[in-house]
Amino acid sequence: MSRPMQLKAFRKILIANRGEIALRIMRTARRLGYGVVAVYSDADRESLHVREADEAVRIGEALPAQSYLNMGAIIAAAKSSGADAIHPGYGFLAENEDFAQACRDAGLVFVGPSPEAIKAMGNKAGAKEIMKAAGVPCVPGYQGADQSDSAMLAEAHRIGFPVMIKAVAGGGGRGMRLVADAPAFPDALRGARSEAQSAFGDASVILERAIADPRHIEIQVFGDAFGNAIHLGERDCSVQRRHQKLIEEAPSPKVTPQLRARIGGIAVNAIKSLGYEGAGTLEFLLDQSGEFYFMEMNTRLQVEHPVTEAITGVDLVELQLRIASGEPLGLRQEDVKFSGHAIEVRLCSEDAAHDFMPQSGRMASWRMPDELRVEHALRSGSEIPPFYDSMIAKLISHGATRDEARRRLIHGLEQTVAFGVTTNQTFLAACLRHPEFAAGEATTAFIGRNRAVLLAPRNDADSDAALAALLLYVTDPFAPPWRSGRTLAATLLLPARVGLDDRIYDIEIGREREGGYAARLDGAEFRFEIDELGREAIRFRSNGLTESVRFFRDGDRLYILRRGVTFSARDLTKSAPASAAVSSSDGRIRAAMNGRVVAVLVKLGERITAGQPVITLEAMKMEHVHSAPISGSISAIDVTEGEQVTTGKIVVEIDASGA
């Protein structure tokens, strides 16, 4: 029996989030006629989502616990701005039943499911019990209330190693650890709890048996207040690093229409039984034999929702807002049609070549491709803070076929300009090009299995160094001016020293009689004839090939986008020789990134061995362990737990004579 429509009118929406998702929600909200309010931390004061909102309210200091996880400050911001609805986005408080309840108690519409539904399904432990009772296969594990170290270790032994530790209250790879054996379990448990507490305000975890080489498949669902529910097909999110998704696509290359109907039906029946309202995603593991296992439900909008929008033509944020206002779904399952294929990549500020280490700092030059859908909140000169997730943009392609979508996305990545902070741009393109991904065969083991190939160094580093030397010369304000067609009476040889990757190149730049340039290094010679030279682009001919290259000079640092690969070089011509540099073997451990000290794992005077963990930093909501480069005794601890440190700061010192 259908219920009468009870509209929950609201006119202004506060978005309790930041960055690209805040702007994404604003776009649809404004199209539907709603006012929008942003919230911001001290680190985000100048961010684009703050500037684009109708109003913006400061909610605290930079750390999430002091701002984006501060329920009281967010509710107060809604009240002071006159907002009568709150959209949580994803992450932070999006799956927190206490926050949904606080909105209800304050007379605010929460754009999402009820507190009761979040408690039932947003909590991984509770969701698995509900699905088990419904006869849905689940990954064997432990969801018990006893969270003591001894109980967790005993349950891990019962399940059998390897096991997964997962945060109860959230997702996104945070609070998650794959543990191979019992000796590694205590440290992994501590790290998962700490990360979960920081990201979600809840340190509780569950355990699951690790399934070998599965696919990660999720079903997008929607329910309304009238008992209606539908699914919008699946997404394949198998390409991951650190249990965090990097590439998502819809539909999955391995899900047949029959399997889609079966899993989709299970998902729809599950949310109907709960009276679920709003957007949700049920996540499954699909093993090599075609069997699937329920993992968890995300009671929110997903990062990767654009691929579903691309193939269905449905604006998922609009559907959220209409359901939150009390309208019915307006869609039946038979109305859902799929068109083509869509793929999304997550552009992250991280160094893939150094274990995906998060990066922060100033994005000096930023330009996104026009032919793709791109969700981002940056511009040239934006600061990327170290306190939040490392994802800075999502690039989404849609094509009639999977291969068309893949090709378009590769081309878009090759045109992306992200100069100033290291990103995973080149790594993403390598993933998309890899034969295993191209064939639709990638599983969650894809990156681990192919890491060496995906991170293979460039074959033309000498040519890149020669080009860098040329660009450093022609952008030098004190160099002789370049004019098209200029000729010189004699060749002018100029020495240059260029730092590229982990190597230093000594190069001679020759200004040739005909007006071209020659760069000579290690017995090789590279000739360049410049056709056009702009402030951030150059077009030249070299060895019979004409190329267009984008670049940006920032002091002695030069950023170059060439043949779809971004790299940076340094002008070391006037620098002191590198022989005086001090290596990490001096016993001083330096912070590898800007971050917060969450654990000091050694004591002053303690004897340690090379490779032993000594300190843990948290950056962009992930924890990173720093280990001893040498054996010895701890001679100094230069930081305290909770302290914020910058890249390169000495955190611990080791005296090798005390070994």
JOSULSUL-V494274 format. One record per residue. N is the residue number from 1. PSI is psi in whole degrees, -180 to 180 (* if undefined). Layout:
BEGIN
n=N psi=PSI
n=N psi=PSI
END
This chain:
BEGIN
n=1 psi=127
n=2 psi=149
n=3 psi=149
n=4 psi=149
n=5 psi=127
n=6 psi=96
n=7 psi=135
n=8 psi=85
n=9 psi=134
n=10 psi=156
n=11 psi=-20
n=12 psi=131
n=13 psi=126
n=14 psi=130
n=15 psi=111
n=16 psi=58
n=17 psi=-170
n=18 psi=172
n=19 psi=-144
n=20 psi=-36
n=21 psi=-32
n=22 psi=-44
n=23 psi=-38
n=24 psi=-45
n=25 psi=-41
n=26 psi=-41
n=27 psi=-48
n=28 psi=-40
n=29 psi=-43
n=30 psi=-38
n=31 psi=-31
n=32 psi=1
n=33 psi=12
n=34 psi=147
n=35 psi=155
n=36 psi=139
n=37 psi=131
n=38 psi=155
n=39 psi=155
n=40 psi=152
n=41 psi=174
n=42 psi=-33
n=43 psi=-20
n=44 psi=15
n=45 psi=-39
n=46 psi=14
n=47 psi=157
n=48 psi=-36
n=49 psi=-26
n=50 psi=-44
n=51 psi=-31
n=52 psi=-17
n=53 psi=159
n=54 psi=-39
n=55 psi=158
n=56 psi=142
n=57 psi=129
n=58 psi=135
n=59 psi=3
n=60 psi=-170
n=61 psi=-177
n=62 psi=-42
n=63 psi=139
n=64 psi=-39
n=65 psi=-25
n=66 psi=0
n=67 psi=-84
n=68 psi=-11
n=69 psi=6
n=70 psi=93
n=71 psi=-45
n=72 psi=-42
n=73 psi=-37
n=74 psi=-43
n=75 psi=-43
n=76 psi=-37
n=77 psi=-40
n=78 psi=-43
n=79 psi=-46
n=80 psi=-27
n=81 psi=-8
n=82 psi=13
n=83 psi=143
n=84 psi=9
n=85 psi=152
n=86 psi=126
n=87 psi=122
n=88 psi=-7
n=89 psi=-133
n=90 psi=159
n=91 psi=-169
n=92 psi=-115
n=93 psi=12
n=94 psi=-29
n=95 psi=32
n=96 psi=111
n=97 psi=-30
n=98 psi=-35
n=99 psi=-43
n=100 psi=-39
n=101 psi=-40
n=102 psi=-38
n=103 psi=-45
n=104 psi=-45
n=105 psi=-30
n=106 psi=4
n=107 psi=22
n=108 psi=143
n=109 psi=124
n=110 psi=119
n=111 psi=88
n=112 psi=-176
n=113 psi=172
n=114 psi=159
n=115 psi=-35
n=116 psi=-41
n=117 psi=-40
n=118 psi=-43
n=119 psi=-38
n=120 psi=-43
n=121 psi=-25
n=122 psi=-26
n=123 psi=120
n=124 psi=-40
n=125 psi=-48
n=126 psi=-39
n=127 psi=-41
n=128 psi=-37
n=129 psi=-42
n=130 psi=-44
n=131 psi=-36
n=132 psi=-43
n=133 psi=-28
n=134 psi=2
n=135 psi=15
n=136 psi=130
n=137 psi=135
n=138 psi=154
n=139 psi=129
n=140 psi=141
n=141 psi=-160
n=142 psi=125
n=143 psi=25
n=144 psi=167
n=145 psi=-25
n=146 psi=107
n=147 psi=14
n=148 psi=154
n=149 psi=-43
n=150 psi=-40
n=151 psi=-41
n=152 psi=-41
n=153 psi=-41
n=154 psi=-41
n=155 psi=-36
n=156 psi=-41
n=157 psi=-40
n=158 psi=-43
n=159 psi=-41
n=160 psi=129
n=161 psi=149
n=162 psi=150
n=163 psi=159
n=164 psi=133
n=165 psi=131
n=166 psi=140
n=167 psi=136
n=168 psi=-38
n=169 psi=-2
n=170 psi=-170
n=171 psi=-146
n=172 psi=17
n=173 psi=-5
n=174 psi=140
n=175 psi=27
n=176 psi=136
n=177 psi=137
n=178 psi=122
n=179 psi=121
n=180 psi=-34
n=181 psi=171
n=182 psi=-42
n=183 psi=-30
n=184 psi=-8
n=185 psi=-47
n=186 psi=-46
n=187 psi=-39
n=188 psi=-39
n=189 psi=-45
n=190 psi=-45
n=191 psi=-41
n=192 psi=-43
n=193 psi=-45
n=194 psi=-44
n=195 psi=-41
n=196 psi=-42
n=197 psi=-42
n=198 psi=-41
n=199 psi=-34
n=200 psi=-6
n=201 psi=17
n=202 psi=120
n=203 psi=2
n=204 psi=145
n=205 psi=164
n=206 psi=168
n=207 psi=144
n=208 psi=148
n=209 psi=137
n=210 psi=122
n=211 psi=132
n=212 psi=128
n=213 psi=49
n=214 psi=173
n=215 psi=147
n=216 psi=110
n=217 psi=135
n=218 psi=148
n=219 psi=127
n=220 psi=126
n=221 psi=159
n=222 psi=141
n=223 psi=158
n=224 psi=-178
n=225 psi=-1
n=226 psi=12
n=227 psi=5
n=228 psi=147
n=229 psi=144
n=230 psi=165
n=231 psi=153
n=232 psi=33
n=233 psi=-173
n=234 psi=165
n=235 psi=143
n=236 psi=117
n=237 psi=40
n=238 psi=-28
n=239 psi=108
n=240 psi=154
n=241 psi=139
n=242 psi=36
n=243 psi=18
n=244 psi=137
n=245 psi=140
n=246 psi=-35
n=247 psi=131
n=248 psi=148
n=249 psi=158
n=250 psi=134
n=251 psi=175
n=252 psi=139
n=253 psi=-17
n=254 psi=3
n=255 psi=118
n=256 psi=163
n=257 psi=-36
n=258 psi=-44
n=259 psi=-37
n=260 psi=-45
n=261 psi=-39
n=262 psi=-52
n=263 psi=-40
n=264 psi=-40
n=265 psi=-41
n=266 psi=-44
n=267 psi=-44
n=268 psi=-44
n=269 psi=-36
n=270 psi=-47
n=271 psi=-28
n=272 psi=-40
n=273 psi=-22
n=274 psi=-9
n=275 psi=39
n=276 psi=136
n=277 psi=129
n=278 psi=-164
n=279 psi=145
n=280 psi=162
n=281 psi=127
n=282 psi=128
n=283 psi=138
n=284 psi=155
n=285 psi=132
n=286 psi=115
n=287 psi=180
n=288 psi=-21
n=289 psi=-4
n=290 psi=1
n=291 psi=147
n=292 psi=153
n=293 psi=132
n=294 psi=135
n=295 psi=-57
n=296 psi=169
n=297 psi=136
n=298 psi=118
n=299 psi=56
n=300 psi=178
n=301 psi=142
n=302 psi=154
n=303 psi=-42
n=304 psi=17
n=305 psi=-26
n=306 psi=-30
n=307 psi=-34
n=308 psi=-42
n=309 psi=-39
n=310 psi=-41
n=311 psi=-14
n=312 psi=-21
n=313 psi=13
n=314 psi=130
n=315 psi=107
n=316 psi=-33
n=317 psi=-40
n=318 psi=-43
n=319 psi=-40
n=320 psi=-48
n=321 psi=-39
n=322 psi=-41
n=323 psi=-42
n=324 psi=-29
n=325 psi=-1
n=326 psi=5
n=327 psi=156
n=328 psi=166
n=329 psi=-46
n=330 psi=6
n=331 psi=135
n=332 psi=162
n=333 psi=-37
n=334 psi=-13
n=335 psi=-16
n=336 psi=118
n=337 psi=148
n=338 psi=138
n=339 psi=115
n=340 psi=-154
n=341 psi=143
n=342 psi=143
n=343 psi=139
n=344 psi=140
n=345 psi=149
n=346 psi=112
n=347 psi=119
n=348 psi=146
n=349 psi=86
n=350 psi=158
n=351 psi=99
n=352 psi=-32
n=353 psi=-16
n=354 psi=60
n=355 psi=35
n=356 psi=39
n=357 psi=127
n=358 psi=147
n=359 psi=144
n=360 psi=168
n=361 psi=-161
n=362 psi=126
n=363 psi=98
n=364 psi=-42
n=365 psi=133
n=366 psi=121
n=367 psi=124
n=368 psi=152
n=369 psi=143
n=370 psi=-27
n=371 psi=-3
n=372 psi=158
n=373 psi=127
n=374 psi=126
n=375 psi=118
n=376 psi=173
n=377 psi=39
n=378 psi=165
n=379 psi=168
n=380 psi=130
n=381 psi=-7
n=382 psi=145
n=383 psi=132
n=384 psi=110
n=385 psi=159
n=386 psi=5
n=387 psi=-12
n=388 psi=-174
n=389 psi=149
n=390 psi=-8
n=391 psi=126
n=392 psi=-12
n=393 psi=157
n=394 psi=129
n=395 psi=127
n=396 psi=129
n=397 psi=152
n=398 psi=132
n=399 psi=167
n=400 psi=-31
n=401 psi=167
n=402 psi=-42
n=403 psi=-35
n=404 psi=-45
n=405 psi=-41
n=406 psi=-46
n=407 psi=-43
n=408 psi=-37
n=409 psi=-40
n=410 psi=-46
n=411 psi=-41
n=412 psi=-42
n=413 psi=-37
n=414 psi=-22
n=415 psi=-5
n=416 psi=128
n=417 psi=113
n=418 psi=86
n=419 psi=130
n=420 psi=-36
n=421 psi=132
n=422 psi=134
n=423 psi=176
n=424 psi=21
n=425 psi=-52
n=426 psi=-38
n=427 psi=-42
n=428 psi=-44
n=429 psi=-38
n=430 psi=-39
n=431 psi=-46
n=432 psi=-32
n=433 psi=-22
n=434 psi=137
n=435 psi=-35
n=436 psi=-43
n=437 psi=-43
n=438 psi=-33
n=439 psi=-2
n=440 psi=26
n=441 psi=6
n=442 psi=134
n=443 psi=-173
n=444 psi=-13
n=445 psi=2
n=446 psi=-51
n=447 psi=-45
n=448 psi=-38
n=449 psi=-31
n=450 psi=18
n=451 psi=-44
n=452 psi=-41
n=453 psi=-42
n=454 psi=-27
n=455 psi=16
n=456 psi=137
n=457 psi=158
n=458 psi=147
n=459 psi=-18
n=460 psi=43
n=461 psi=-37
n=462 psi=-43
n=463 psi=-40
n=464 psi=-40
n=465 psi=-41
n=466 psi=-42
n=467 psi=-40
n=468 psi=-43
n=469 psi=-41
n=470 psi=-48
n=471 psi=-37
n=472 psi=-35
n=473 psi=-51
n=474 psi=-15
n=475 psi=3
n=476 psi=119
n=477 psi=-17
n=478 psi=0
n=479 psi=156
n=480 psi=139
n=481 psi=145
n=482 psi=135
n=483 psi=138
n=484 psi=130
n=485 psi=5
n=486 psi=140
n=487 psi=150
n=488 psi=152
n=489 psi=-25
n=490 psi=161
n=491 psi=135
n=492 psi=118
n=493 psi=129
n=494 psi=127
n=495 psi=147
n=496 psi=146
n=497 psi=124
n=498 psi=130
n=499 psi=123
n=500 psi=126
n=501 psi=-127
n=502 psi=22
n=503 psi=150
n=504 psi=129
n=505 psi=128
n=506 psi=118
n=507 psi=147
n=508 psi=126
n=509 psi=123
n=510 psi=125
n=511 psi=109
n=512 psi=162
n=513 psi=-37
n=514 psi=-2
n=515 psi=-6
n=516 psi=-172
n=517 psi=151
n=518 psi=135
n=519 psi=127
n=520 psi=128
n=521 psi=139
n=522 psi=40
n=523 psi=-5
n=524 psi=154
n=525 psi=134
n=526 psi=125
n=527 psi=141
n=528 psi=133
n=529 psi=118
n=530 psi=125
n=531 psi=-42
n=532 psi=142
n=533 psi=116
n=534 psi=-173
n=535 psi=-34
n=536 psi=18
n=537 psi=149
n=538 psi=142
n=539 psi=126
n=540 psi=166
n=541 psi=136
n=542 psi=124
n=543 psi=41
n=544 psi=1
n=545 psi=131
n=546 psi=130
n=547 psi=150
n=548 psi=129
n=549 psi=138
n=550 psi=147
n=551 psi=166
n=552 psi=127
n=553 psi=130
n=554 psi=88
n=555 psi=-126
n=556 psi=5
n=557 psi=136
n=558 psi=128
n=559 psi=136
n=560 psi=135
n=561 psi=109
n=562 psi=126
n=563 psi=37
n=564 psi=4
n=565 psi=130
n=566 psi=132
n=567 psi=165
n=568 psi=152
n=569 psi=157
n=570 psi=141
n=571 psi=106
n=572 psi=14
n=573 psi=-39
n=574 psi=9
n=575 psi=159
n=576 psi=153
n=577 psi=149
n=578 psi=-5
n=579 psi=-20
n=580 psi=-3
n=581 psi=149
n=582 psi=129
n=583 psi=170
n=584 psi=-13
n=585 psi=2
n=586 psi=-2
n=587 psi=-2
n=588 psi=121
n=589 psi=124
n=590 psi=147
n=591 psi=129
n=592 psi=-9
n=593 psi=166
n=594 psi=134
n=595 psi=-176
n=596 psi=135
n=597 psi=116
n=598 psi=-19
n=599 psi=129
n=600 psi=116
n=601 psi=4
n=602 psi=168
n=603 psi=155
n=604 psi=130
n=605 psi=-9
n=606 psi=139
n=607 psi=132
n=608 psi=167
n=609 psi=156
n=610 psi=134
n=611 psi=-8
n=612 psi=133
n=613 psi=135
n=614 psi=-28
n=615 psi=149
n=616 psi=127
n=617 psi=148
n=618 psi=125
n=619 psi=131
n=620 psi=43
n=621 psi=14
n=622 psi=148
n=623 psi=144
n=624 psi=119
n=625 psi=133
n=626 psi=129
n=627 psi=162
n=628 psi=131
n=629 psi=-21
n=630 psi=165
n=631 psi=154
n=632 psi=-160
n=633 psi=149
n=634 psi=112
n=635 psi=-21
n=636 psi=141
n=637 psi=112
n=638 psi=6
n=639 psi=167
n=640 psi=158
n=641 psi=136
n=642 psi=-13
n=643 psi=141
n=644 psi=130
n=645 psi=159
n=646 psi=160
n=647 psi=131
n=648 psi=-10
n=649 psi=136
n=650 psi=125
n=651 psi=-34
n=652 psi=145
n=653 psi=140
n=654 psi=132
n=655 psi=111
n=656 psi=-25
n=657 psi=-14
n=658 psi=11
n=659 psi=*
END
